[in-house]
Amino acid sequence: MNIYVNSNLEFHLQNNYISYIIKILENGDLGHLYLGKRLNHKDNFSNMLQIFEHQVPYTPEQIDGVSGFALDSLKQEFPGAGTGDYKEPAYVILQDNGSRVTNYKFLKYEILNEKPPLKGLPHTYILNNDEVKTLKITLRDELLNSDITLTYSIYKNFPIITRSSSIVNNGEKDLTLERFLSFNLDIVQKNYELLHLSGAWARERNIITTPINQNRIVIDSKRGASSSNSNPFIALKEKNADEFKGEYIGINLVYSGNFIGQVEKDHYDNIRINMGINPFNFSWILEKGESFQAPEVVINYSDSGLNTLSQNYHNFYKNHLIRGVWKDKARPILINNWEATYFDFNEEKILQIAKKSKELGVELFVLDDGWFGTRNGDTSGLGDWWSNLDKLPNGVEGLSKKINDLGLKFGLWFEPEMVNPDSELYKNNPHWALSVPKRKPTLSRNQLTLDLGRSDVREYLYEKISTILKNSKISYIKWDMNRNMTDIWSGVLEAKRQGEVAHRYILGVYELMDKLTSEFPNILFESCAGGGNRFDPGMLYYMPQIWTSDNTDAIERLKIQYGTSIVYPISSMGAHVSAVPNHQTGRITSIKTRANVAFFGAFGYELDLNKITLKEAEEVKKQIEFFKENRRLLQFGTFYRIESPFENGFQKTSWAVINEDKSEAIIGVYRVLSIPNPNFDYITIPGLNPNFKYKITDEDILGEEFFGDELANSGIKFRKIGLDVHDFNSLEKLGDFRSKLFKISKINP
């Protein structure tokens, strides 16, 4: 790991995996030369520059008398607008004379043996200074007396670069940021396609691949949250690349609010990628001496397929993003009462569910929505964070102690960011909600959004939540957020600063989360936003797991969890076994298949265990025993995607987790629809040690002993499962929505 600086001001960030090379151009701009597989260092990489030797038609030349030096065709690191580059810029700054033309040129650089934190924002971190080197490059606009600093960190053990940008106004006059993104990357087209994660509520993070033509592709959110519609992640992939071969460049924004990710291909087949806070409805005024920090991006490179890219993200986030007591601690098996009772519960009903759960081996009981204020539905009470004594005569405080006395930990649901108009909070403080004066506010789920950019709102929420946490025996918090932003206006900001509201809101959320998670470090916090509406690295910085989706249907979860795993670790995905018919799809699946999907995540249940059959109860008991025996492997093993639910008509999905020394693995195989008279089925299993001999004991698998190379290349074959009219016992193996889990163990010599 090193950062080399050549005499011609080329900067080469290099470790054992990747190289990232940039250069100060002849005009003082910062140019991009290379991102990819590790290169040997040399004293001059100027051959990588793309400068025409002739005048370029319809393209202004940046340097007088130098034909062909044109920003419109050069690869740049952080381009502005208005001086000859017609692609989308990284920043736009409105000045007092109405101009948006700027001229930021190289001023200085600094190399650090550390990873500086980002004030007020989530960010990746290091444990030891020998894990990282950081390059800071400062650009200055002399006329504005303003500096932009670009920060690059390269890590010893990962093919990853993190980048961020900041700006300071040292001049006498205000500057208005109309656009200030986190990073820009210009690269040469190599037959790339765009991979991104899109969807909606209850069908989050579907994998989408889009051709890149001479145009601009925008992946964004204007919803006030990173959103279930588009995740703040994009990747460029070679056209024929797949899970196990080919080049991928991944970009992930460590931010939870409005974002934009763009891919633009120009008329010379150069590709520009940039990402950051969405310029939509955004502006930020910098007065003299003020600065602005953009969120961080995590740039990830793989030349051996998408699985490698994902494993890079998983390992990096588990070690350098997720924090606290629970970052690498096995998560408890929980039961949540939401789909069992919704709002219709009392203390007796809750205790009955808890007692049965304890009997079957559950470790944590979570009380969801409806325990506070006058909350008997979603129309009232939100914001009144004190116990509903009609439902809970002893309050949450008393109930938590009773649950603990049963031998279970206790968890509690909050939705701190929202308020019902029918609540004491709103009646006393209507101005605390985001709304525009003299206009009727827009309701969603009968609620409004509190203005967390206000310090008084944050203080109220901190006081109410912390009081409950101090007075109760609480081990887990589910932090929900069930609507997107509208009516974005704040009563504490002057008119010219209303473009700052959405970002100040997110900064307020981060501040409140940081305060509560720091004061109560032993509580396991889980983020939720109507399911997966805010599943992003920013949330993982404060909370080590996120409710993956409100859709608990096992078959739909195959797609949701598979897509989420492109970027995010298995340990971060909340995954529950729920009742059937499923409450989102009406589908009926076996309790075995529901668990076989949910095992690969932060595992739990979301149903009334008193209402299942005796046979199902025995199955649940076995599931919990199996999970406890294999919890470490299932939550923190290396995850391999094998067969995609997004291909081949969604017939089959399979995946695996393998432990660090490759001595054990658990494989999940899922058949969506039954096939009449099927052929032999098989799967290959990557990632094991090719020279280890493994044992698989399963009646449906041909063979028992295999070397790792055989499993990876020839695979394992399943016995033909078809209808034998003379053996009606085989009927139980037929039908849709079937699954199989099997364990592979190394045979010791």
C-alpha positions in Angstrom: 0.0 0.0 0.0 1.5 3.3 -1.1 0.8 6.7 -2.6 3.5 7.7 -5.1 4.0 11.3 -6.3 5.9 11.7 -9.5 7.9 14.8 -10.4 5.3 15.8 -12.9 2.6 15.8 -10.2 1.1 12.4 -11.0 -0.4 10.6 -7.9 -0.5 6.8 -7.9 -2.5 5.1 -5.2 -1.5 1.5 -5.1 -1.9 -1.7 -3.1 -1.7 -5.4 -3.9 -5.0 -5.3 -5.7 -5.6 -2.0 -7.5 -4.1 1.2 -8.8 -5.7 4.6 -9.0 -3.7 7.3 -10.9 -4.5 11.0 -11.3 -2.5 13.9 -12.6 -2.3 17.7 -12.4 -2.9 18.8 -16.0 -1.1 21.5 -17.8 -3.9 24.0 -17.1 -3.9 23.2 -13.4 -7.0 21.0 -13.4 -7.0 17.5 -11.9 -7.2 14.8 -14.5 -7.9 11.1 -14.2 -5.6 8.5 -15.8 -6.5 5.0 -14.5 -8.6 2.9 -12.1 -8.2 -0.9 -12.3 -6.0 -3.8 -11.6 -2.7 -3.1 -9.8 0.0 -1.6 -12.1 3.7 -1.5 -11.4 4.7 2.0 -10.5 6.8 4.0 -13.0 8.0 7.6 -13.2 5.7 8.8 -15.8 2.1 7.8 -16.8 1.5 10.7 -19.2 1.0 8.2 -22.0 -2.4 7.6 -20.5 -3.6 11.1 -21.2 -6.1 11.5 -24.0 -5.1 14.7 -25.7 -5.9 15.2 -29.4 -3.1 16.3 -31.7 -5.5 18.5 -33.6 -8.2 21.0 -33.0 -11.4 19.2 -31.9 -14.5 20.2 -33.8 -17.0 22.3 -31.8 -14.9 21.9 -28.7 -13.3 24.9 -26.9 -9.6 24.6 -26.1 -8.6 25.2 -22.6 -5.1 26.6 -23.1 -4.5 29.3 -25.6 -2.3 28.1 -28.5 -2.4 24.4 -27.4 -4.5 22.6 -30.0 -6.4 19.6 -28.8 -6.3 20.4 -25.0 -10.1 20.3 -24.5 -12.0 19.7 -21.3 -14.8 18.2 -23.3 -12.6 15.2 -24.2 -10.2 15.0 -21.3 -10.8 12.6 -18.4 -11.2 14.7 -15.2 -11.5 14.1 -11.4 -13.8 16.9 -10.3 -15.1 19.0 -13.2 -16.9 22.3 -13.0 -19.1 23.9 -15.6 -19.0 26.8 -18.1 -15.5 26.6 -19.5 -15.8 24.0 -22.2 -16.8 20.7 -20.6 -20.4 20.0 -21.6 -21.0 16.9 -19.5 -22.6 16.9 -16.1 -20.4 18.7 -13.6 -19.4 17.7 -10.1 -20.3 21.1 -8.7 -22.2 24.3 -9.6 -21.6 27.4 -7.5 -23.8 30.5 -7.9 -21.9 33.8 -7.2 -23.2 37.2 -6.2 -23.0 38.5 -9.8 -25.2 35.6 -11.1 -22.4 33.7 -12.7 -21.8 30.0 -12.3 -18.4 29.9 -14.0 -15.6 28.9 -11.7 -11.8 28.2 -12.1 -10.6 25.9 -9.3 -6.9 25.0 -10.0 -4.4 22.8 -8.2 -3.0 24.5 -5.0 -1.3 21.8 -2.9 -1.4 18.2 -1.7 -0.9 16.3 1.5 -0.4 12.6 2.3 -1.6 11.3 5.6 -1.1 7.9 7.4 -4.6 8.1 8.8 -8.3 8.2 7.8 -9.8 11.6 8.8 -13.4 11.4 10.0 -16.2 13.4 8.3 -17.8 15.7 10.9 -21.5 15.1 11.3 -21.6 12.4 8.6 -21.3 8.6 8.7 -18.0 7.4 7.3 -15.7 4.5 7.0 -13.0 4.2 9.6 -9.8 2.3 10.5 -8.6 0.4 13.5 -4.9 1.1 13.0 -3.1 3.8 11.0 -1.0 1.1 9.1 -4.3 0.0 7.4 -4.6 3.2 5.2 -3.0 6.0 3.4 -4.9 9.2 2.5 -4.2 11.8 -0.2 -5.7 15.3 0.1 -5.6 17.5 -2.9 -6.7 21.2 -2.6 -7.9 23.2 -5.5 -8.4 27.0 -5.3 -10.4 29.6 -7.2 -8.4 32.8 -6.7 -11.2 35.1 -7.7 -13.6 33.6 -5.3 -11.0 32.9 -2.6 -12.5 29.5 -2.1 -10.9 26.0 -1.8 -12.2 22.6 -2.7 -10.4 19.6 -1.0 -10.7 16.1 -2.5 -9.8 13.3 -0.1 -8.8 9.8 -1.3 -8.1 6.9 1.1 -6.6 3.6 0.0 -6.7 0.5 2.2 -4.1 -2.2 2.8 -6.3 -5.2 2.6 -9.1 -4.2 0.1 -9.4 -3.2 -3.5 -11.3 -0.2 -2.4 -10.8 3.6 -2.6 -13.0 6.0 -0.5 -13.5 9.5 -1.7 -15.1 12.7 -0.5 -15.1 16.4 -1.2 -15.4 19.5 0.8 -15.4 23.3 0.1 -14.7 26.4 2.1 -15.5 30.0 1.4 -12.7 32.3 2.5 -14.0 35.3 0.5 -16.1 38.2 1.5 -19.2 37.3 -0.5 -21.6 34.5 -0.1 -21.4 31.4 -2.4 -24.4 29.3 -3.1 -23.8 25.6 -3.8 -26.5 24.5 -6.3 -24.7 21.2 -6.8 -21.8 19.7 -4.8 -21.3 16.0 -5.4 -19.1 13.6 -3.5 -17.0 12.4 -6.4 -16.5 12.2 -10.2 -14.8 9.5 -12.2 -14.0 9.7 -15.9 -13.0 6.4 -17.6 -12.7 4.9 -21.0 -15.6 2.8 -22.3 -14.7 -0.9 -22.2 -18.0 -2.3 -23.4 -19.5 -1.6 -20.0 -23.1 -2.0 -18.9 -24.7 -0.4 -15.8 -25.9 -2.5 -12.9 -28.1 -1.0 -10.3 -30.7 -1.9 -7.6 -34.2 -0.7 -8.1 -37.7 -1.6 -7.0 -40.5 -0.4 -4.7 -42.0 -1.0 -1.3 -42.2 -4.8 -0.8 -40.0 -5.6 -3.8 -36.8 -3.8 -2.9 -33.4 -4.0 -4.6 -34.1 -5.9 -7.8 -31.0 -6.3 -10.0 -31.3 -4.3 -13.2 -28.7 -4.2 -16.0 -28.9 -1.3 -18.5 -26.9 -0.7 -21.7 -24.8 2.5 -21.7 -25.3 4.4 -24.9 -24.3 8.0 -25.8 -26.6 9.6 -23.3 -27.0 10.0 -19.6 -28.5 7.4 -17.1 -29.7 8.8 -13.8 -30.3 6.7 -10.7 -31.7 8.9 -7.9 -34.0 9.6 -5.0 -36.0 12.8 -4.4 -38.0 11.2 -1.5 -35.9 12.5 1.4 -34.6 8.9 2.0 -32.2 6.8 -0.1 -35.4 4.9 -1.0 -36.6 1.5 -2.0 -37.0 2.7 -5.5 -33.2 3.2 -6.2 -30.4 2.2 -3.9 -27.4 4.6 -3.7 -25.3 2.0 -5.5 -24.2 1.6 -9.1 -21.7 -0.6 -10.8 -20.1 -0.7 -14.2 -19.7 -4.2 -15.5 -18.1 -5.7 -18.6 -20.8 -6.9 -21.0 -20.1 -10.7 -20.4 -19.1 -10.4 -16.8 -21.1 -12.5 -14.3 -20.9 -13.7 -10.7 -17.5 -15.3 -11.1 -15.7 -13.6 -14.0 -15.2 -10.2 -15.5 -14.6 -6.7 -14.4 -16.8 -4.6 -12.1 -16.4 -1.1 -10.7 -18.9 -0.5 -7.8 -19.8 2.9 -6.3 -21.8 3.2 -3.1 -22.7 6.4 -1.3 -22.6 6.6 2.5 -25.7 8.7 2.8 -29.4 8.2 3.7 -31.1 11.1 2.0 -31.8 12.4 -1.5 -29.0 11.3 -3.8 -28.1 11.1 -7.5 -25.9 8.7 -9.3 -25.2 9.3 -13.0 -23.5 7.5 -15.8 -22.9 9.5 -19.0 -21.2 8.4 -22.2 -19.9 11.2 -24.5 -19.3 11.4 -28.2 -15.8 10.0 -27.8 -17.0 7.0 -25.8 -15.6 8.3 -22.5 -17.8 7.5 -19.5 -18.4 9.9 -16.6 -19.7 8.6 -13.3 -20.6 11.0 -10.5 -22.6 10.6 -7.3 -23.6 12.6 -4.3 -26.4 14.6 -2.8 -29.2 15.2 -5.3 -29.2 18.7 -6.7 -33.0 18.6 -6.9 -34.4 21.1 -4.4 -30.9 21.5 -2.9 -28.9 24.7 -2.4 -26.5 25.6 0.4 -25.2 29.1 1.2 -21.6 29.5 2.3 -21.0 32.7 4.1 -17.4 33.9 4.8 -15.5 31.2 6.7 -18.1 28.5 6.3 -17.5 25.1 4.8 -19.5 22.2 3.4 -18.7 18.5 3.6 -20.1 16.1 1.0 -20.8 12.4 2.0 -18.3 9.7 1.3 -18.3 7.2 -1.6 -16.8 3.7 -1.5 -15.3 2.7 -4.9 -14.8 -1.0 -5.2 -13.0 -2.9 -7.9 -13.1 -6.6 -9.0 -11.7 -8.3 -12.0 -13.1 -11.7 -10.9 -16.8 -11.2 -11.0 -19.7 -9.8 -9.0 -19.3 -12.3 -6.1 -15.8 -10.9 -5.4 -17.1 -7.3 -5.6 -19.9 -8.2 -3.0 -17.5 -10.0 -0.7 -15.2 -6.9 -0.8 -18.1 -4.7 0.3 -19.3 -7.2 2.9 -15.9 -7.6 4.6 -15.1 -3.9 4.3 -18.4 -2.8 5.9 -18.2 -5.4 8.6 -14.7 -4.2 9.6 -14.7 -0.5 8.6 -18.2 0.9 8.7 -20.4 -1.0 11.2 -19.4 0.0 14.7 -20.1 -0.8 18.4 -20.7 -3.9 20.6 -22.8 -5.6 17.9 -20.6 -5.1 14.9 -19.3 -8.7 15.0 -21.4 -10.2 17.7 -23.9 -12.9 16.9 -27.4 -11.6 16.8 -30.2 -13.0 19.0 -33.2 -14.9 17.6 -36.1 -12.6 18.0 -39.9 -12.7 17.7 -41.8 -9.6 16.7 -45.5 -9.3 17.4 -46.5 -7.1 14.5 -48.0 -9.6 12.1 -49.3 -11.6 15.0 -51.4 -8.8 16.6 -50.9 -5.5 14.6 -52.4 -2.9 17.0 -54.8 -5.3 18.7 -53.0 -6.5 21.8 -52.8 -6.1 25.6 -50.3 -7.2 28.2 -51.9 -10.6 28.6 -51.8 -11.4 24.9 -48.2 -10.2 24.6 -47.1 -12.4 27.5 -48.8 -15.4 26.0 -46.8 -15.0 22.8 -43.6 -14.4 24.8 -44.1 -17.6 26.9 -44.6 -19.8 23.9 -41.6 -18.2 22.2 -39.4 -18.9 25.2 -40.6 -22.5 25.3 -39.5 -23.0 21.6 -36.1 -21.4 22.1 -36.5 -17.7 21.1 -34.2 -15.3 22.8 -35.7 -11.8 22.3 -39.2 -10.5 22.3 -39.9 -7.3 20.3 -43.0 -5.2 21.0 -43.9 -3.4 17.7 -46.2 -0.4 17.0 -49.2 0.5 19.2 -47.8 0.6 22.8 -47.8 4.4 23.3 -50.0 7.4 23.5 -53.6 6.8 22.2 -52.3 4.4 19.5 -54.9 1.9 18.4 -54.4 2.4 14.7 -52.2 4.4 12.4 -54.3 7.6 12.7 -53.2 8.8 16.1 -50.7 8.9 18.9 -47.5 9.0 16.8 -45.0 11.3 18.6 -46.5 10.7 22.1 -43.7 8.5 23.5 -45.2 7.4 26.7 -46.9 4.1 27.6 -50.5 3.4 26.7 -51.7 2.3 30.1 -55.1 1.0 28.8 -53.1 -1.7 26.9 -50.2 -2.0 29.3 -51.3 -1.3 32.9 -47.7 -1.6 34.0 -46.4 0.4 31.1 -43.5 -0.7 28.9 -41.3 -0.4 31.9 -43.3 -3.1 33.8 -43.8 -5.3 30.7 -40.1 -5.3 29.9 -39.3 -6.6 33.4 -41.9 -9.4 33.1 -40.5 -10.4 29.7 -37.0 -10.5 31.2 -38.3 -12.6 34.1 -39.4 -15.1 31.6 -35.8 -15.5 30.4 -36.2 -13.4 27.3 -34.6 -10.1 26.3 -37.1 -7.3 25.5 -37.1 -5.0 22.4 -39.3 -2.0 21.5 -40.4 -0.2 18.3 -40.1 3.5 17.8 -40.9 5.8 14.9 -39.1 9.0 16.1 -39.1 11.0 12.9 -42.9 11.1 12.4 -46.0 12.6 14.0 -49.8 12.1 13.7 -51.8 15.3 13.5 -54.0 13.5 16.1 -51.4 13.6 18.9 -50.5 15.7 21.9 -47.1 16.4 20.3 -48.7 18.0 17.2 -51.5 19.8 19.0 -48.8 21.5 21.2 -46.2 22.0 18.5 -47.7 22.0 14.9 -44.7 24.1 13.7 -42.4 21.1 14.4 -43.7 19.3 11.4 -42.4 19.9 7.9 -45.1 22.1 6.2 -45.4 25.3 4.2 -47.2 28.3 5.8 -50.8 28.8 4.6 -50.8 25.5 2.7 -52.4 22.2 3.7 -49.7 19.7 4.5 -49.7 16.3 2.6 -50.4 13.3 4.8 -48.9 9.9 4.2 -50.0 6.9 6.3 -51.9 9.6 8.3 -48.6 11.2 9.4 -46.3 14.1 8.9 -42.5 14.4 9.1 -41.0 16.1 12.0 -38.3 18.7 11.2 -35.2 17.0 12.6 -33.1 19.9 11.4 -34.5 21.7 14.5 -32.5 21.3 17.7 -35.7 21.5 19.8 -37.3 18.6 18.0 -34.2 16.5 18.5 -34.0 17.4 22.2 -37.7 16.4 22.7 -37.1 13.1 21.0 -33.9 12.4 22.9 -35.6 13.2 26.2 -38.6 11.0 25.6 -36.8 8.0 24.1 -33.9 8.0 26.6 -36.3 8.2 29.5 -38.0 5.0 28.4 -34.6 3.3 27.7 -33.3 4.2 31.2 -36.4 3.1 33.0 -37.0 -0.2 31.2 -35.1 -3.4 30.6 -34.6 -3.0 26.8 -32.0 -4.9 24.7 -33.2 -4.0 21.2 -34.7 -1.0 19.4 -36.4 -1.1 16.0 -36.2 2.5 14.6 -38.9 2.8 11.9 -39.6 5.6 9.3 -42.9 5.0 7.4 -43.2 7.9 4.9 -41.2 10.0 2.5 -40.8 13.7 2.6 -43.2 16.3 1.2 -43.9 20.0 2.1 -40.2 20.6 2.6 -40.0 23.9 4.5 -38.6 24.7 7.9 -39.7 27.5 10.2 -36.2 28.0 11.6 -34.5 28.8 8.3 -34.8 32.0 6.3 -36.3 32.0 2.8 -33.0 31.8 1.0 -31.9 28.8 2.9 -34.9 26.5 2.3 -32.9 24.5 -0.1 -30.9 23.2 2.9 -33.9 21.6 4.7 -33.6 18.1 3.3 -29.9 17.7 4.0 -30.2 19.4 7.4 -32.9 16.8 8.2 -30.6 13.9 7.5 -27.8 15.5 9.5 -30.3 15.8 12.4 -31.3 12.2 12.1 -27.6 11.2 12.2 -27.0 13.4 15.2 -29.9 11.9 17.2 -29.0 8.4 16.2 -25.4 9.0 17.2 -26.4 10.4 20.6 -28.7 7.5 21.4 -26.5 4.7 20.2 -23.5 6.2 22.0 -25.4 6.5 25.3 -26.9 3.0 25.1 -24.1 1.1 23.4 -25.3 -2.4 24.6 -28.7 -2.0 22.9 -29.0 -3.6 19.5 -30.5 -1.0 17.2 -32.2 -2.1 13.9 -33.1 0.5 11.3 -36.3 0.2 9.4 -38.1 2.5 6.9 -41.3 0.9 5.8 -39.1 -2.1 5.2 -36.1 -1.4 3.0 -36.8 2.3 2.1 -33.5 3.4 3.7 -31.1 0.4 3.4 -27.8 2.2 2.9 -24.3 2.5 4.3 -25.2 5.7 6.2 -27.7 3.7 8.3 -25.3 0.8 8.9 -22.8 3.3 10.5 -25.3 3.8 13.4 -27.2 0.5 13.4 -25.6 -2.9 12.5 -28.8 -4.3 10.9 -31.7 -3.1 8.8 -35.2 -4.5 8.3 -34.7 -5.7 4.7 -38.3 -5.5 3.6 -41.9 -5.4 4.9 -42.5 -8.3 2.5 -41.9 -11.4 4.5 -43.0 -13.9 1.8 -40.2 -16.5 1.5 -40.3 -16.6 -2.3 -40.2 -12.9 -2.8 -37.5 -12.7 -0.1 -35.2 -14.8 -2.4 -35.1 -11.8 -4.8 -34.9 -9.2 -2.1 -32.2 -10.8 -0.1 -30.2 -11.8 -3.2 -30.3 -8.3 -4.5 -29.4 -6.7 -1.2 -26.4 -9.0 -0.9 -24.8 -7.4 -3.9 -23.6 -4.7 -1.6 -24.6 -5.3 2.0 -23.5 -8.1 4.5 -25.8 -11.0 5.4 -25.5 -10.0 9.1 -27.1 -6.7 8.3 -30.4 -8.1 6.8 -33.4 -8.5 9.1 -35.1 -11.8 8.0 -38.2 -13.3 9.7 -40.4 -16.4 9.4 -44.0 -15.1 9.2 -47.5 -16.5 9.1 -49.2 -18.0 6.1 -51.1 -17.1 4.0 -48.5 -14.4 3.7 -49.8 -11.0 4.6 -48.2 -9.3 1.6 -48.7 -11.9 -1.2 -51.3 -14.4 0.1 -48.8 -17.2 -0.8 -48.7 -20.3 1.3 -45.2 -21.8 1.9 -44.0 -24.4 4.3 -42.6 -23.3 7.6 -39.4 -25.2 6.5 -39.0 -23.1 3.4 -39.8 -19.9 5.3 -37.0 -20.6 7.7 -34.5 -21.8 5.1 -34.7 -18.4 3.5 -34.7 -16.4 6.7 -31.7 -18.3 8.2 -29.5 -16.2 5.9 -29.7 -12.9 7.8 -30.6 -11.6 11.3 -33.0 -14.4 12.0 -36.3 -14.2 13.7 -40.1 -14.9 13.7 -43.1 -12.6 13.1 -46.2 -14.6 14.0 -48.2 -16.0 16.9 -46.4 -19.2 17.8 -49.5 -20.2 19.8 -51.4 -20.6 16.5 -49.2 -23.0 14.7 -49.7 -26.8 14.7 -47.9 -29.1 17.0 -45.9 -30.4 14.0 -44.9 -26.9 13.1 -44.0 -26.1 16.7 -41.6 -29.1 16.7 -40.2 -27.8 13.4 -39.7 -24.4 14.9 -37.8 -25.9 17.8 -35.5 -27.7 15.5 -35.0 -24.6 13.4 -33.9 -22.6 16.4 -31.6 -25.4 17.6 -30.0 -25.5 14.1 -29.6 -21.8 13.9 -28.0 -21.6 17.4 -25.5 -24.3 16.4 -24.6 -22.6 13.2 -25.3 -18.9 14.0 -21.7 -17.7 13.6 -21.4 -19.3 10.2 -24.8 -18.2 8.9 -24.4 -14.6 10.0 -20.7 -13.9 9.4 -19.5 -16.6 6.9 -18.4 -15.6 3.4 -21.5 -15.4 1.2 -21.6 -16.8 -2.3 -24.5 -16.3 -4.7 -24.7 -19.4 -7.0 -28.0 -19.3 -9.0 -29.9 -16.1 -9.4 -33.7 -15.6 -9.0 -33.4 -12.9 -11.7 -32.4 -15.4 -14.4 -33.9 -18.4 -16.1 -37.5 -17.5 -15.3 -37.1 -17.5 -11.5 -37.2 -21.3 -11.4 -34.5 -21.8 -8.9 -32.2 -19.9 -6.5 -29.1 -21.1 -4.6 -26.5 -19.6 -2.3 -23.9 -20.6 0.3 -22.0 -19.4 3.3 -18.5 -20.7 4.0 -16.5 -20.2 7.2 -13.1 -18.6 7.2 -10.9 -21.7 7.2 -13.2 -23.3 4.6 -13.9 -26.3 6.8 -17.7 -25.8 6.9 -20.4 -24.5 4.6 -24.2 -24.3 4.5 -25.9 -24.4 1.2 -29.5 -23.2 0.5 -31.3 -24.4 -2.6 -34.8 -23.2 -3.5 -37.1 -24.5 -6.2 -39.9 -22.0 -6.9 -42.3 -24.1 -9.0 -42.6 -27.9 -9.3 -41.5 -29.5 -12.5 -43.2 -32.7 -13.8 -40.9 -35.6 -14.6 -37.7 -33.5 -13.8 -34.2 -34.3 -15.0 -31.3 -34.7 -12.5 -30.6 -31.4 -10.9 -27.2 -30.2 -9.8 -25.4 -27.2 -8.5 -21.7 -26.3 -8.3 -20.4 -24.9 -5.0 -17.6 -22.3 -5.3 -15.3 -21.0 -2.6 -14.2 -24.3 -0.8 -10.6 -25.4 -0.6 -9.9 -27.5 -3.7 -7.6 -29.8 -1.8 -9.9 -30.5 1.2 -12.1 -33.6 1.2 -15.7 -32.9 2.4 -18.6 -35.0 3.6 -22.2 -34.4 2.8 -24.8 -36.7 4.4 -28.1 -36.2 2.7 -30.5 -38.8 1.2 -31.3 -36.6 -1.8 -27.7 -36.1 -2.9 -25.7 -38.6 -5.0 -22.5 -39.4 -3.1 -21.1 -38.6 0.3 -17.5 -37.6 -0.1 -16.1 -34.9 -2.4 -13.0 -32.9 -2.9 -13.4 -29.1 -3.0 -12.4 -28.9 -6.7 -15.1 -31.5 -7.6 -17.7 -29.5 -5.8 -16.7 -26.3 -7.6 -16.4 -27.8 -11.1 -18.5 -30.9 -11.4 -20.9 -30.0 -8.5 -23.4 -32.3 -6.7 -26.3 -34.0 -8.2 -29.7 -34.4 -6.6 -31.7 -37.6 -7.0 -34.5 -37.4 -9.4 -37.7 -36.5 -7.5 -40.8 -37.4 -9.5 -44.2 -38.9 -8.9 -44.1 -42.7 -8.4 -47.7 -43.8 -8.5 -46.9 -46.9 -6.4 -45.3 -44.8 -3.6 -47.7 -42.1 -2.3 -45.2 -41.2 0.4 -43.2 -39.3 -2.2 -46.0 -36.8 -2.6 -44.6 -34.8 0.4 -41.5 -34.1 -1.7 -43.6 -32.6 -4.5 -45.2 -29.2 -4.9 -44.2 -25.6 -5.4 -41.9 -23.5 -3.1 -39.6 -26.3 -2.0 -36.2 -25.8 -0.4 -33.3 -27.7 0.9 -30.5 -26.8 3.3 -27.5 -29.0 3.6 -24.2 -28.7 5.5 -20.7 -29.5 4.1 -18.0 -30.4 6.6 -14.3 -31.1 6.0 -13.1 -34.6 6.6 -10.1 -34.5 8.9 -7.3 -36.7 7.7 
